[in-house]
Amino acid sequence: MPVSEQQAVAALEAALKPGDVINIDSRARWYKFWYRIPYALIRSHQKRIFGEWSRWRDTHTMLYLGPQFGPNCTFSVEPPTARYLPLSDFCFSHLTVYRHRTFVVGPAEALIMDQACHTIAGTVYDVGQLLDIMVNRILGYPQVIHYRCFDFSTRCKVCSVGARIAYEHLRHVLESQGNTSLAKLFSTVRPEGTPVGSGVIRWGPDGPPPSQFGSGVDVEATAPAHFANSEYFGDEFVKAAEFDYGVPV
């Protein structure tokens, strides 16, 4: 039975916690058929990296900051500009919520994550500029964009890089205070055949070569499927909820 927007938002609010990563399995409406090509490319690349039996369908990543930020409590890097969105903007999407398995994001931590988001907000969706702001200015990494592994279309990854940047910025701030409870995301790549809860890891044909196992994933190479398949790394995230058309799945 269809639900109203108010009901869909209420259900989503009840399921979300600050710091949750929201992945969208995007559906292109018939009058926006031009979106179908990039969606297909994202899925194809993720499937070739993580394998046929992985969760490779997600095409967009957002970060939920929490109710303390008011109606516009979700940060999204998307065309035409990076911005904050209300839950009503995407409550009828097919979405999955991923939550950090060991680190609890409270109001204070959410404020730190929002510092990174605020720096990006309002930026026109220019891939080079966004990556420069996120990777170089916020995290202070060298002015070199390199792709160690999982290298596919840069444009397809910027949204998920935004979510990861917020986590890495939080980690940097905590470490400067002597708090090492939040580890760098995806800092270990597990090899083929590693036992996991769903069986064993089976990388796709474009997965990392053996020489890169254990070396981690560069920040700017983060894709939506990294959050959905974190068991391929350090098992950082766990699936907390899934909704479709406003109804829990």
C-alpha positions in Angstrom: 0.0 0.0 0.0 1.5 3.4 -1.0 2.6 5.7 1.8 2.5 9.5 2.0 5.6 11.6 1.9 5.0 12.4 5.6 4.9 8.7 6.5 8.0 8.0 4.4 10.0 10.8 6.0 8.9 9.7 9.5 10.0 6.1 8.8 13.3 7.2 7.5 13.9 9.6 10.5 13.2 6.7 12.9 15.8 4.5 11.2 18.6 7.1 10.7 21.4 8.0 13.1 24.1 10.8 12.7 26.9 9.7 10.5 24.9 7.2 8.5 25.8 6.8 4.9 22.8 6.6 2.5 23.3 4.8 -0.8 20.8 5.3 -3.6 20.0 2.7 -6.2 18.9 5.4 -8.7 15.9 5.1 -11.0 15.9 7.3 -14.1 12.4 8.6 -15.0 11.4 8.2 -18.6 11.7 12.0 -19.2 15.2 12.0 -17.8 16.5 9.2 -19.9 19.9 10.7 -20.2 20.7 9.6 -16.7 20.4 6.0 -17.7 23.8 6.0 -19.3 25.9 7.2 -16.3 23.9 4.9 -14.0 24.6 1.9 -16.2 28.3 2.9 -16.4 28.6 3.2 -12.6 27.0 -0.2 -12.1 29.0 -1.9 -14.7 32.3 -0.6 -13.3 31.3 -1.5 -9.7 30.2 -5.0 -10.8 33.6 -5.5 -12.6 35.4 -4.4 -9.5 33.5 -6.1 -6.7 32.1 -9.1 -8.6 28.8 -10.3 -9.8 27.5 -11.3 -6.3 28.5 -8.1 -4.6 26.2 -5.1 -3.9 27.1 -3.1 -7.0 23.8 -1.4 -8.0 24.1 1.8 -5.8 24.8 4.9 -7.9 24.8 7.7 -5.4 26.0 8.3 -1.8 24.9 10.9 0.8 25.7 11.6 4.4 23.1 12.0 7.1 24.2 14.5 9.8 21.4 14.3 12.2 18.2 16.2 13.4 20.3 18.9 15.1 20.8 20.4 11.7 17.2 21.0 11.0 15.2 19.9 7.9 18.2 20.0 5.5 20.1 17.4 7.5 21.6 15.3 4.7 24.7 16.3 2.7 24.9 15.4 -1.0 27.5 16.1 -3.7 25.5 16.1 -6.9 24.9 18.3 -9.9 24.5 21.2 -10.2 26.0 22.0 -6.7 27.0 20.2 -3.6 24.2 20.9 -1.0 22.2 19.9 2.0 18.9 18.1 1.4 15.8 17.3 3.4 14.8 13.7 3.7 11.7 14.4 1.6 14.0 15.0 -1.4 14.8 11.3 -1.6 12.4 9.4 0.8 10.8 7.4 -2.1 14.1 6.3 -3.6 15.4 2.8 -3.3 18.0 3.5 -0.6 20.1 1.5 1.8 21.5 2.9 5.1 25.0 1.9 6.2 26.2 2.6 9.7 29.8 2.5 11.1 30.1 -0.8 12.9 32.3 0.4 15.8 32.3 4.2 16.0 29.2 6.1 17.3 28.8 9.5 15.8 27.3 11.8 18.4 26.2 15.5 18.1 29.8 16.7 18.7 31.2 14.4 16.0 28.5 15.3 13.6 29.4 19.0 14.0 33.0 18.2 13.0 31.8 16.2 10.0 29.7 19.2 9.0 32.8 21.4 8.9 34.0 19.4 5.9 30.5 19.4 4.3 30.2 23.1 4.8 33.5 23.7 3.0 32.2 21.8 0.0 28.6 23.1 0.0 27.6 25.4 -2.8 30.5 24.3 -5.0 29.5 23.9 -8.6 29.7 20.3 -9.7 33.1 20.5 -11.3 35.0 17.3 -10.7 38.5 18.7 -10.6 37.6 21.6 -8.3 35.6 19.3 -5.9 38.4 16.8 -5.6 40.9 19.6 -5.0 38.7 21.0 -2.2 37.9 17.7 -0.6 41.2 15.8 -0.9 43.8 18.6 -0.8 42.3 21.5 1.1 40.2 19.7 3.7 42.5 16.8 4.4 45.8 18.5 3.5 47.0 15.8 1.2 49.6 16.6 -1.5 48.4 18.4 -4.6 48.5 15.2 -6.6 45.4 13.2 -7.5 46.4 9.6 -8.1 44.4 6.4 -8.4 46.0 3.4 -6.8 43.1 1.0 -7.4 39.4 0.9 -8.3 40.1 3.5 -11.0 36.9 4.2 -13.0 35.2 7.4 -14.2 36.1 10.2 -11.8 32.7 11.8 -12.2 31.0 8.7 -10.9 32.8 8.8 -7.6 32.7 12.4 -6.4 29.5 11.9 -4.3 30.9 9.0 -2.4 34.2 10.8 -2.0 32.3 13.6 -0.2 30.9 11.2 2.4 34.3 9.7 3.0 36.0 13.1 3.3 33.7 13.9 6.2 34.7 10.7 8.0 38.4 11.3 7.3 38.2 14.9 8.5 36.6 13.7 11.7 39.4 11.1 12.1 42.0 13.8 11.7 40.4 16.1 14.3 40.0 13.3 16.8 43.6 12.1 16.3 44.8 15.7 16.9 43.1 15.4 20.3 44.8 12.1 21.0 41.7 10.0 20.2 42.4 7.1 17.9 39.1 5.3 18.1 38.2 6.0 14.5 40.4 4.2 12.0 41.0 5.3 8.4 38.2 3.9 6.2 39.1 1.1 3.7 42.7 1.1 4.8 43.0 -2.7 4.2 42.1 -4.6 1.1 41.3 -8.2 1.7 42.5 -10.8 -0.8 40.4 -13.2 -2.9 38.9 -16.1 -0.9 38.9 -14.3 2.5 36.0 -15.7 4.6 33.3 -13.2 5.3 29.8 -13.4 6.7 28.3 -13.8 3.2 30.7 -16.5 2.2 34.1 -15.7 0.8 35.4 -12.6 -1.1 35.3 -12.9 -4.9 36.7 -9.9 -6.6 35.6 -9.1 -10.1 37.9 -8.9 -13.2 38.8 -5.3 -12.5 39.5 -5.9 -8.8 42.8 -5.0 -7.2 45.9 -7.0 -8.2 47.5 -9.1 -5.4 50.2 -6.5 -5.0 47.6 -4.0 -3.7 46.0 -6.3 -1.1 46.4 -4.7 2.3 47.4 -1.3 0.8 44.1 0.4 1.2 41.9 2.6 -1.0 42.8 6.2 -1.8 40.2 8.7 -0.6 39.6 10.1 -4.1 38.9 6.5 -5.4 36.0 5.8 -3.1 32.8 4.7 -4.9 29.3 4.0 -3.5 30.0 0.3 -3.6 32.8 0.7 -1.1 30.4 1.5 1.7 28.0 -1.3 0.5 30.8 -3.9 0.4 33.0 -2.9 3.4 33.6 -6.6 4.2 36.1 -6.5 1.3 38.1 -4.1 3.5 37.9 -3.7 7.3 34.2 -4.5 7.7 33.8 -0.8 8.6 30.0 -0.5 7.9 27.0 -2.6 8.5 23.6 -2.4 6.7 21.2 -0.6 9.1 18.1 -0.3 7.0 16.7 -0.4 3.5 13.7 1.4 2.0 11.9 1.4 -1.3 9.1 3.8 -2.1 9.1 4.8 1.6 8.6 1.3 2.9 11.2 -0.8 4.8 12.5 -3.7 2.7 
